[in-house]
Amino acid sequence: MYEHAQHVSRETIKEVCPALLRVALESERGLLKNQLGSVIFHLQKNERINTVIGLQKLIDAALIVAPKELFKILESSDADAQELAKKIKGLL
């Protein structure tokens, strides 16, 4: 999954990361109270959430807390994000 996220465009990252961050923060399960949540918080605090690493961690988090919302965001975005959604579904 991480390998596929490395190949999306910068524009896609800038578009989907804020939406995925909202999903992670506003999920029914609350904030991610684990190592993954700490990494996401650290990336956000250091303004690095809109990076490939940020995207990878946000995908991980969204798969845990709201997988349907993850795919909804990716599938309603640009072609890179739609292709990423297909690849992730193929892995699952």
Secondary structure as UniProt FT lines:
FT   HELIX           2..5
FT   TURN            6..7
FT   HELIX           10..25
FT   TURN            28..29
FT   HELIX           35..45
FT   TURN            46..47
FT   HELIX           52..65
FT   HELIX           67..75
FT   HELIX           79..91
//
